[in-house]
Amino acid sequence: MEKLRFVFDLSHKVENISSREVFIVANAQNVKQLFPNWTKLSHLDEGRYEVFDLNMPIKLINREKNEAAYKLDPPLSEVGIFEGRAIGRQLHDRKIRNPVVFTAPNLSSIQTASEIAKTFNGITKIRIEPGISTRQSKKCSEVFFSQQKLVNAGFPVDLGYESSDFETSEDWGEVQKCVKRSFLRCIDQSTAGNAIFVTDRAATKILTHLCFGIPKSTLKIPQEEWHQRAYRSYPSGCVVAFKRDRYDKDIFHPTAGVVLTSSFRTTALDIDEDAFRRGWAPKIPRNPIMECETQIEERTIN
């Protein structure tokens, strides 16, 4: 293990940058990452739920076809819940005011977003936006919780929010376009404060590339390979921060690199194969705006 200091800053004129930050959050650790066959180990396949590890949630929200639904849409682990709270505290410590929290409809993202929202005096509600998720197949959409059921379960969901037009799709190219389109629409809506987006890691990679202005040619990477790269590059619970250009809404400026949480493994900007290696990620600057120290594993980028 090596102790490294990462310094990120702006290589552009500060007066051109909006004061509002945009945060892209990869959902925290879920139980499937730890135990791929967790539904069998917990006896969900037998119509009951038993905790078999301290990192498992104490109870689950009942849903139709529990085993099949939770296989596709797993909950956070206990460490994942802690990660969500840690993210919220770090964002709160940045003196963020009036945050608007958007979340993908999968349970891991909703739970992460809820833990973040709770740190802002219990006032902030989460807005469920299906378009910012890469899980847009009809099969996935059918198992996601309804907003009313989430409210009944205690989640701070904004029932008055109307999400963007959304149609289920399994075409990878269309999914990527939808993620970008929904993201930009949400930012345009959240004019009063900072915007926080919680979604899966594949979508985190898509949105980070969009904000970096990385050439669209990278989007031709097959879906399975894209997911594999995203899982290697973006740890659960990592956060990437940007500010939108004050005059050109198509330009985003990286502000604080990655806000690290309890995963303490690495940073997305450090190993993103498509952004960092090809020189499109932010260069280490001369005028730092944030210093971030953590313990990370030594990695060699070929």
Backbone hydrogen bonds in HBPLUS format (Angstrom, degrees):
<---DONOR---> <-ACCEPTOR-->    atom                        ^
c    i                          cat <-CA-CA->   ^        H-A-AA   ^      H-
h    n   atom  resd res      DA  || num        DHA   H-A  angle D-A-AA Bond
n    s   type  num  typ     dist DA aas  dist angle  dist       angle   num
A0006-PHE N   A0292-CYS O   3.19 MM 286  5.41 175.6  2.19 148.6 148.6     1
A0292-CYS N   A0006-PHE O   3.09 MM 286  5.41 165.7  2.11 156.0 160.3     2
A0289-ILE N   A0008-PHE O   3.26 MM 281  6.50 176.1  2.26 143.9 143.0     3
A0016-ASN N   A0013-LYS O   3.17 MM   3  5.76 158.3  2.22 113.5 119.9     4
A0017-ILE N   A0014-VAL O   3.03 MM   3  5.48 167.2  2.05 119.8 123.1     5
A0246-ARG N   A0016-ASN O   2.56 MM 230  5.22 173.6  1.56 154.5 154.0     6
A0018-SER N   A0244-ARG O   2.99 MM 226  5.67 164.5  2.02 163.6 168.7     7
A0195-ALA N   A0021-GLU O   3.16 MM 174  6.63 151.7  2.24 156.5 162.9     8
A0022-VAL N   A0242-PHE O   2.68 MM 220  5.10 163.0  1.71 152.1 155.0     9
A0242-PHE N   A0022-VAL O   2.84 MM 220  5.10 154.6  1.91 150.5 158.2    10
A0023-PHE N   A0195-ALA O   2.88 MM 172  6.31 162.9  1.91 159.5 165.4    11
A0197-PHE N   A0023-PHE O   2.75 MM 174  6.04 167.6  1.76 167.9 172.1    12
A0024-ILE N   A0240-VAL O   2.88 MM 216  5.20 167.6  1.89 154.7 158.6    13
A0240-VAL N   A0024-ILE O   2.92 MM 216  5.20 161.4  1.96 145.9 150.4    14
A0025-VAL N   A0197-PHE O   2.64 MM 172  5.81 169.5  1.65 176.0 178.4    15
A0199-THR N   A0025-VAL O   3.01 MM 174  6.38 162.8  2.04 173.9 176.6    16
A0026-ALA N   A0238-CYS O   3.01 MM 212  5.58 168.1  2.02 165.1 168.9    17
A0237-GLY N   A0026-ALA O   2.94 MM 211  5.05 136.3  2.13 117.7 130.3    18
A0027-ASN N   A0199-THR O   2.87 MM 172  5.62 154.3  1.94 157.1 159.5    19
A0077-SER N   A0029-GLN O   3.09 MM  48  6.13 163.9  2.11 135.2 137.4    20
A0033-GLN N   A0030-ASN O   3.19 MM   3  5.74 140.9  2.35 110.6 119.8    21
A0031-VAL N   A0075-PRO O   3.05 MM  44  6.29 158.8  2.10 162.0 162.8    22
A0034-LEU N   A0031-VAL O   3.10 MM   3  5.29 129.4  2.37  99.3 112.1    23
A0035-PHE N   A0031-VAL O   2.82 MM   4  5.99 172.4  1.83 162.3 164.8    24
A0038-TRP N   A0035-PHE O   2.95 MM   3  4.99 138.2  2.12 130.8 124.1    25
A0040-LYS N   A0037-ASN O   3.11 MM   3  5.73 136.9  2.30 114.6 124.5    26
A0041-LEU N   A0037-ASN O   3.19 MM   4  6.51 164.8  2.22 151.3 156.0    27
A0042-SER N   A0038-TRP O   2.92 MM   4  5.94 145.8  2.03 145.8 153.1    28
A0044-LEU N   A0039-THR O   2.85 MM   5  5.13 138.7  2.02 156.4 165.9    29
A0043-HIS N   A0040-LYS O   3.02 MM   3  4.90 157.7  2.08 102.0 108.9    30
A0050-GLU N   A0042-SER O   2.88 MM   8  4.80 146.9  1.99 130.9 140.0    31
A0046-GLU N   A0043-HIS O   2.98 MM   3  5.21 155.9  2.04 104.8 112.7    32
A0048-ARG N   A0043-HIS O   3.31 MM   5  5.76 162.9  2.34 146.5 143.7    33
A0047-GLY N   A0044-LEU O   3.01 MM   3  5.10 164.0  2.04 109.7 112.2    34
A0056-MET N   A0053-ASP O   3.01 MM   3  5.47 164.0  2.03 119.0 121.6    35
A0078-GLU N   A0055-ASN O   2.91 MM  23  4.86 161.4  1.94 124.7 130.2    36
A0069-ALA N   A0065-LYS O   2.90 MM   4  5.97 169.3  1.91 169.9 173.2    37
A0070-TYR N   A0066-ASN O   2.88 MM   4  5.92 168.0  1.89 155.7 159.3    38
A0071-LYS N   A0067-GLU O   2.97 MM   4  6.05 138.4  2.14 144.7 155.5    39
A0073-ASP N   A0069-ALA O   2.86 MM   4  5.96 141.9  2.00 142.0 154.5    40
A0081-ILE N   A0077-SER O   3.00 MM   4  6.40 147.1  2.11 147.0 154.8    41
A0082-PHE N   A0078-GLU O   3.18 MM   4  6.50 156.7  2.24 141.8 147.5    42
A0083-GLU N   A0079-VAL O   2.83 MM   4  6.17 152.1  1.91 148.8 157.3    43
A0084-GLY N   A0080-GLY O   2.94 MM   4  6.25 157.5  1.99 149.8 154.7    44
A0085-ARG N   A0081-ILE O   3.10 MM   4  6.44 157.3  2.15 149.1 154.6    45
A0086-ALA N   A0082-PHE O   2.84 MM   4  6.10 154.6  1.91 150.3 158.2    46
A0087-ILE N   A0083-GLU O   2.88 MM   4  6.15 157.5  1.93 155.1 160.3    47
A0088-GLY N   A0084-GLY O   3.06 MM   4  6.30 163.3  2.09 146.0 150.5    48
A0089-ARG N   A0085-ARG O   2.90 MM   4  6.19 156.2  1.95 150.3 156.5    49
A0090-GLN N   A0086-ALA O   2.98 MM   4  6.20 160.5  2.02 149.2 154.3    50
A0091-LEU N   A0087-ILE O   2.92 MM   4  6.17 161.1  1.95 156.5 161.7    51
A0092-HIS N   A0088-GLY O   2.86 MM   4  6.00 154.7  1.92 145.7 153.5    52
A0093-ASP N   A0089-ARG O   2.83 MM   4  6.02 149.9  1.92 146.1 154.2    53
A0094-ARG N   A0091-LEU O   3.13 MM   3  5.19 144.3  2.27  97.6 108.1    54
A0095-LYS N   A0092-HIS O   3.01 MM   3  5.50 149.9  2.11 116.7 119.7    55
A0100-VAL N   A0194-ASN O   2.75 MM  94  6.15 154.6  1.82 161.0 169.7    56
A0196-ILE N   A0100-VAL O   2.84 MM  96  6.05 166.3  1.85 160.2 160.2    57
A0127-ARG N   A0101-VAL O   2.77 MM  26  6.09 162.1  1.80 159.4 165.8    58
A0102-PHE N   A0196-ILE O   2.74 MM  94  6.04 169.0  1.76 175.5 177.6    59
A0198-VAL N   A0102-PHE O   2.89 MM  96  6.29 156.4  1.95 150.2 157.8    60
A0103-THR N   A0127-ARG O   2.84 MM  24  6.07 155.0  1.90 157.4 156.9    61
A0129-GLU N   A0103-THR O   2.79 MM  26  5.75 169.2  1.80 157.1 160.8    62
A0104-ALA N   A0198-VAL O   2.91 MM  94  6.32 148.1  2.01 161.3 171.8    63
A0109-SER N   A0106-ASN O   3.14 MM   3  5.59 121.9  2.49 109.1 122.0    64
A0110-ILE N   A0106-ASN O   3.05 MM   4  6.32 162.2  2.08 154.9 160.7    65
A0111-GLN N   A0107-LEU O   2.87 MM   4  6.03 165.4  1.89 157.3 160.3    66
A0112-THR N   A0108-SER O   3.08 MM   4  6.19 157.2  2.14 139.2 145.7    67
A0113-ALA N   A0109-SER O   2.83 MM   4  6.00 167.1  1.84 154.5 158.1    68
A0114-SER N   A0110-ILE O   2.90 MM   4  6.03 150.3  1.98 144.3 152.7    69
A0115-GLU N   A0111-GLN O   3.06 MM   4  6.31 157.5  2.11 148.3 152.9    70
A0116-ILE N   A0112-THR O   3.08 MM   4  6.37 152.8  2.15 147.8 155.5    71
A0117-ALA N   A0113-ALA O   2.86 MM   4  6.08 163.6  1.89 150.4 154.9    72
A0118-LYS N   A0114-SER O   2.99 MM   4  6.15 149.9  2.08 147.1 154.4    73
A0119-THR N   A0116-ILE O   3.16 MM   3  5.69 150.2  2.25 111.7 119.6    74
A0120-PHE N   A0117-ALA O   3.11 MM   3  5.69 163.5  2.13 117.3 122.5    75
A0123-ILE N   A0120-PHE O   3.25 MM   3  6.33 170.9  2.26 131.0 131.7    76
A0126-ILE N   A0156-PRO O   2.76 MM  30  6.06 162.4  1.79 157.2 163.4    77
A0158-ASP N   A0126-ILE O   2.85 MM  32  5.67 163.8  1.88 159.5 155.2    78
A0132-ILE N   A0129-GLU O   3.29 MM   3  6.13 167.0  2.31 124.9 127.4    79
A0133-SER N   A0130-PRO O   3.23 MM   3  5.79 161.9  2.27 121.8 123.3    80
A0169-SER N   A0136-GLN O   2.83 MM  33  5.52 145.0  1.95 126.8 136.8    81
A0141-SER N   A0137-SER O   3.04 MM   4  6.29 169.6  2.05 155.2 158.3    82
A0142-GLU N   A0138-LYS O   3.05 MM   4  6.14 145.6  2.17 146.7 153.7    83
A0143-VAL N   A0140-CYS O   3.04 MM   3  5.56 147.6  2.15 112.6 121.4    84
A0150-LEU N   A0146-SER O   3.11 MM   4  6.41 151.2  2.20 147.7 155.8    85
A0151-VAL N   A0147-GLN O   2.99 MM   4  6.30 154.7  2.05 149.8 156.3    86
A0152-ASN N   A0148-GLN O   2.95 MM   4  6.20 160.3  1.98 148.1 153.5    87
A0153-ALA N   A0149-LYS O   3.00 MM   4  6.19 131.8  2.24 134.7 147.3    88
A0153-ALA N   A0150-LEU O   3.10 MM   3  4.98 128.5  2.38  90.7 104.7    89
A0155-PHE N   A0150-LEU O   2.98 MM   5  5.46 164.0  2.00 151.2 146.1    90
A0154-GLY N   A0151-VAL O   2.94 MM   3  5.13 160.4  1.97 108.5 114.4    91
A0157-VAL N   A0155-PHE O   2.84 MM   2  5.65 138.0  2.02 107.1  94.5    92
A0161-TYR N   A0158-ASP O   3.28 MM   3  5.70 166.5  2.30 111.0 115.0    93
A0175-VAL N   A0171-ASP O   2.94 MM   4  6.20 154.3  2.01 155.7 164.2    94
A0176-GLN N   A0172-TRP O   3.10 MM   4  6.33 161.6  2.13 150.7 153.8    95
A0177-LYS N   A0173-GLY O   3.18 MM   4  6.43 159.2  2.22 144.7 150.3    96
A0178-CYS N   A0174-GLU O   2.91 MM   4  6.09 156.4  1.97 148.2 154.8    97
A0179-VAL N   A0175-VAL O   2.96 MM   4  6.22 157.5  2.01 152.4 158.0    98
A0180-LYS N   A0176-GLN O   3.16 MM   4  6.42 165.0  2.18 151.1 153.9    99
A0181-ARG N   A0177-LYS O   2.90 MM   4  6.05 167.7  1.91 152.6 156.7   100
A0182-SER N   A0178-CYS O   2.89 MM   4  5.94 168.4  1.91 153.6 156.6   101
A0183-PHE N   A0179-VAL O   3.08 MM   4  6.12 156.5  2.14 142.1 149.0   102
A0184-LEU N   A0180-LYS O   3.04 MM   4  6.29 167.4  2.06 157.9 159.6   103
A0185-ARG N   A0181-ARG O   3.07 MM   4  6.23 155.6  2.13 145.3 152.5   104
A0186-CYS N   A0182-SER O   2.96 MM   4  6.16 157.9  2.01 149.1 154.7   105
A0187-ILE N   A0183-PHE O   3.07 MM   4  6.37 155.4  2.13 149.2 155.7   106
A0188-ASP N   A0184-LEU O   3.06 MM   4  6.27 158.9  2.11 146.7 152.0   107
A0189-GLN N   A0185-ARG O   3.09 MM   4  6.36 139.6  2.26 141.5 152.4   108
A0189-GLN N   A0186-CYS O   3.13 MM   3  5.04 124.9  2.45  91.5 105.8   109
A0190-SER N   A0186-CYS O   3.04 MM   4  6.31 148.5  2.14 148.4 156.2   110
A0191-THR N   A0189-GLN O   2.95 MM   2  5.71 135.2  2.16 104.7  91.8   111
A0204-THR N   A0200-ASP O   2.95 MM   4  6.22 145.9  2.07 144.4 155.3   112
A0205-LYS N   A0201-ARG O   3.04 MM   4  6.28 151.1  2.13 143.1 148.6   113
A0206-ILE N   A0202-ALA O   3.15 MM   4  6.47 154.0  2.22 140.2 147.2   114
A0207-LEU N   A0203-ALA O   2.90 MM   4  6.13 168.0  1.91 156.9 158.7   115
A0208-THR N   A0204-THR O   2.92 MM   4  6.01 153.2  1.99 144.2 152.2   116
A0209-HIS N   A0205-LYS O   3.00 MM   4  6.12 159.4  2.05 146.8 152.0   117
A0210-LEU N   A0206-ILE O   3.00 MM   4  6.28 149.4  2.10 142.4 151.4   118
A0211-CYS N   A0207-LEU O   2.99 MM   4  6.25 160.9  2.03 148.6 152.3   119
A0212-PHE N   A0208-THR O   2.92 MM   4  6.11 147.3  2.03 145.6 155.2   120
A0213-GLY N   A0209-HIS O   3.02 MM   4  6.07 123.6  2.35 137.0 150.2   121
A0214-ILE N   A0209-HIS O   3.06 MM   5  5.25 161.3  2.09 153.5 154.6   122
A0213-GLY N   A0210-LEU O   3.15 MM   3  5.19 141.1  2.31  96.0 107.3   123
A0218-THR N   A0215-PRO O   3.29 MM   3  6.36 170.1  2.30 127.2 127.8   124
A0219-LEU N   A0216-LYS O   2.87 MM   3  5.48 152.8  1.95 117.3 125.5   125
A0220-LYS N   A0217-SER O   3.17 MM   3  5.69 165.9  2.19 113.2 117.3   126
A0221-ILE N   A0218-THR O   3.20 MM   3  5.90 165.1  2.23 117.9 120.4   127
A0226-TRP N   A0222-PRO O   2.87 MM   4  6.07 154.6  1.93 155.7 164.3   128
A0227-HIS N   A0223-GLN O   2.97 MM   4  6.25 160.5  2.01 156.0 159.6   129
A0228-GLN N   A0224-GLU O   3.10 MM   4  6.37 157.5  2.15 145.0 151.2   130
A0229-ARG N   A0225-GLU O   2.95 MM   4  6.20 159.1  2.00 151.5 156.5   131
A0230-ALA N   A0226-TRP O   2.86 MM   4  6.08 155.8  1.92 148.9 156.4   132
A0231-TYR N   A0227-HIS O   2.91 MM   4  6.12 157.3  1.97 151.8 157.0   133
A0232-ARG N   A0228-GLN O   3.12 MM   4  6.36 143.4  2.26 140.1 149.5   134
A0233-SER N   A0229-ARG O   2.90 MM   4  6.01 148.6  1.99 146.9 155.9   135
A0234-TYR N   A0230-ALA O   2.83 MM   4  5.63 162.9  1.86 153.4 156.2   136
A0238-CYS N   A0235-PRO O   3.14 MM   3  5.66 151.6  2.23 141.2 136.0   137
A0259-VAL N   A0239-VAL O   2.83 MM  20  5.07 146.0  1.94 137.3 147.3   138
A0241-ALA N   A0257-GLY O   3.23 MM  16  5.97 156.1  2.30 161.2 168.1   139
A0255-THR N   A0241-ALA O   3.16 MM  14  5.72 166.8  2.18 124.6 128.3   140
A0243-LYS N   A0253-HIS O   2.80 MM  10  5.14 146.9  1.90 139.3 150.4   141
A0253-HIS N   A0243-LYS O   2.67 MM  10  5.14 170.6  1.68 158.2 161.0   142
A0245-ASP N   A0251-ILE O   2.87 MM   6  5.43 164.8  1.89 157.5 153.1   143
A0251-ILE N   A0248-ASP O   3.08 MM   3  5.76 166.5  2.10 123.9 126.2   144
A0264-PHE N   A0261-THR O   3.29 MM   3  6.18 145.0  2.42 125.9 129.6   145
A0297-GLU N   A0265-ARG O   3.39 MM  32  6.39 152.1  2.47 163.4 165.3   146
A0270-ASP N   A0267-THR O   3.01 MM   3  5.23 141.3  2.16 103.2 114.9   147
A0272-ASP N   A0268-ALA O   3.05 MM   4  5.77 127.3  2.34 158.7 167.0   148
A0276-PHE N   A0272-ASP O   2.96 MM   4  5.46 137.1  2.15 138.9 151.6   149
A0280-TRP N   A0275-ALA O   2.86 MM   5  5.00 138.2  2.03 165.1 163.9   150
A0281-ALA N   A0275-ALA O   3.07 MM   6  5.04 134.8  2.28 119.8 114.6   151
A0279-GLY N   A0276-PHE O   3.04 MM   3  5.25 161.1  2.08 109.6 115.2   152
